[in-house]
C-alpha cells in the first residue's frame, strides 16, 4: 500500500499545486487512499519532497536528483529563515510560517556531527548542539548558507 500511495503522491504533486500537507491528504483521499497527517508527513520525508516558491506560492515538488535536493534545501534556507540566534548549546531559527520542517530537514541533511538534533514547529526550530562553541559555528554556517 505504501509504495502505491507514494507513487500516487509523486503523480499528484507533478500535476497539481499542492501547498500544504492538508492539500496532499485531500488529494490522496480523492484518489481512494486513507491518509492521515502523520502518514503524509512520513511520506513527504521519505520521498524527500521539497517545498519551493513558484509564481509566489510555495508547493511540494520531487527532487530530480540528490544534488538538486541539496541545492533546493540551501535555497529553502535562504528564502525561509527570518532570524537565527544562539544561547549556550541551543540555536533558535525562525522561519516563514509553515516552512520550519523543510528548513530543519535541510539542516539535518548537512550531517554536522556537532548537531545533536533539531525540533521544528510551524515557524520555529530549536537546534541542540554539543557545545556553545558549536552553536556559534553552526549559526555562522547556516548564515553563510542562507547568505544572510
C-alpha positions as CSV (number, residue, x, y, z in Angstrom):
1,X,0.0,0.0,0.0
2,X,2.8,2.4,0.9
3,X,4.6,2.1,-2.5
4,X,1.4,2.7,-4.4
5,X,0.5,5.7,-2.1
6,X,3.9,7.2,-2.6
7,X,3.8,6.7,-6.3
8,X,0.4,8.5,-6.3
9,X,1.8,11.3,-4.3
10,X,4.5,11.9,-6.9
11,X,1.9,11.8,-9.6
12,X,-0.3,14.3,-7.7
13,X,2.5,16.8,-7.0
14,X,3.5,16.6,-10.6
15,X,0.0,17.5,-11.8
16,X,-1.4,19.7,-9.1
17,X,-0.2,22.6,-6.9
18,X,-0.1,21.1,-3.5
19,X,0.8,23.8,-1.0
20,X,0.1,22.0,2.3
21,X,0.0,18.6,3.9
22,X,-3.8,19.1,4.2
23,X,-4.0,19.6,0.4
24,X,-2.0,16.4,-0.1
25,X,-4.2,14.4,2.3
26,X,-7.3,15.7,0.5
27,X,-5.9,14.8,-2.9
28,X,-4.9,11.3,-1.7
29,X,-8.4,10.8,-0.3
30,X,-9.9,11.8,-3.6
31,X,-7.8,9.0,-5.1
32,X,-9.0,6.4,-2.7
33,X,-6.1,6.4,-0.2
34,X,-6.8,6.7,3.5
35,X,-4.2,9.2,4.7
36,X,-3.6,11.0,7.9
37,X,-1.3,13.9,8.7
38,X,1.2,11.6,10.2
39,X,1.2,9.4,7.1
40,X,1.5,12.4,4.8
41,X,4.4,13.8,6.9
42,X,6.3,10.5,6.8
43,X,5.7,10.1,3.0
44,X,7.0,13.7,2.4
45,X,10.1,13.0,4.4
46,X,10.8,9.6,2.9
47,X,10.2,10.9,-0.7
48,X,12.4,13.9,0.2
49,X,9.8,16.3,-1.2
50,X,10.8,19.9,-1.3
51,X,8.7,23.0,-0.8
52,X,9.7,25.6,-3.4
53,X,8.4,29.0,-4.3
54,X,6.8,29.1,-7.7
55,X,4.8,32.1,-9.0
56,X,4.5,33.5,-5.5
57,X,3.2,30.2,-4.0
58,X,5.0,27.5,-2.1
59,X,4.3,24.0,-3.4
60,X,5.7,20.5,-3.0
61,X,8.0,19.1,-5.7
62,X,10.1,16.0,-6.0
63,X,13.9,16.5,-6.3
64,X,15.3,15.5,-9.6
65,X,18.5,14.2,-8.1
66,X,20.3,14.1,-4.8
67,X,22.3,17.2,-5.9
68,X,19.1,19.1,-6.7
69,X,17.7,18.1,-3.3
70,X,20.8,19.6,-1.6
71,X,20.6,22.8,-3.7
72,X,16.9,23.2,-3.1
73,X,17.4,22.8,0.7
74,X,20.0,25.5,0.5
75,X,17.5,27.7,-1.4
76,X,14.9,26.9,1.2
77,X,17.3,28.0,4.0
78,X,17.9,31.2,2.1
79,X,14.3,32.1,1.4
80,X,12.7,30.9,4.6
81,X,14.9,31.9,7.5
82,X,13.9,35.2,9.1
83,X,16.1,35.1,12.2
84,X,18.7,33.0,13.9
85,X,20.2,33.3,17.4
86,X,22.1,31.1,19.8
87,X,22.3,30.8,23.5
88,X,24.7,28.3,25.1
89,X,24.3,25.0,23.2
90,X,21.0,25.9,21.6
91,X,20.3,27.6,18.3
92,X,16.8,29.1,17.6
93,X,15.9,29.6,14.0
94,X,12.8,31.5,13.0
95,X,11.3,30.8,9.6
96,X,8.4,31.9,7.5
97,X,5.1,30.2,8.6
98,X,4.9,26.6,7.5
99,X,8.5,26.2,6.5
100,X,10.3,25.2,9.7
101,X,10.1,21.5,9.0
102,X,11.6,21.9,5.5
103,X,14.4,24.0,6.8
104,X,15.1,21.5,9.6
105,X,15.3,18.7,7.1
106,X,17.8,20.8,5.2
107,X,19.8,21.3,8.3
108,X,19.7,17.6,9.0
109,X,21.0,17.0,5.5
110,X,24.2,18.8,6.5
111,X,25.1,15.8,8.6
112,X,27.0,18.1,11.0
113,X,28.4,16.0,13.9
114,X,28.1,18.9,16.3
115,X,24.3,19.0,15.8
116,X,22.6,16.6,18.3
117,X,19.2,17.2,16.9
118,X,16.5,19.6,15.6
119,X,12.9,20.0,16.6
120,X,10.7,22.0,14.2
121,X,7.3,23.5,14.7
122,X,5.4,25.6,12.2
123,X,7.8,28.6,12.1
124,X,10.5,27.9,14.6
125,X,13.3,25.4,15.0
126,X,15.3,24.6,18.1
127,X,18.6,23.0,17.4
128,X,20.7,21.5,20.1
129,X,24.4,21.3,19.6
130,X,27.3,19.7,21.5
131,X,28.6,23.0,23.0
132,X,28.3,26.8,22.9
133,X,31.3,26.9,20.5
134,X,29.5,24.5,18.2
135,X,26.4,26.7,18.4
136,X,28.4,29.7,17.3
137,X,29.9,27.7,14.4
138,X,26.6,26.3,13.3
139,X,24.9,29.7,13.4
140,X,27.7,31.1,11.2
141,X,27.5,28.1,8.9
142,X,23.7,28.5,8.5
143,X,24.0,32.2,8.0
144,X,26.6,31.6,5.3
145,X,24.5,29.0,3.5
146,X,21.5,31.3,3.7
147,X,23.7,34.2,2.5
148,X,22.5,36.4,5.4
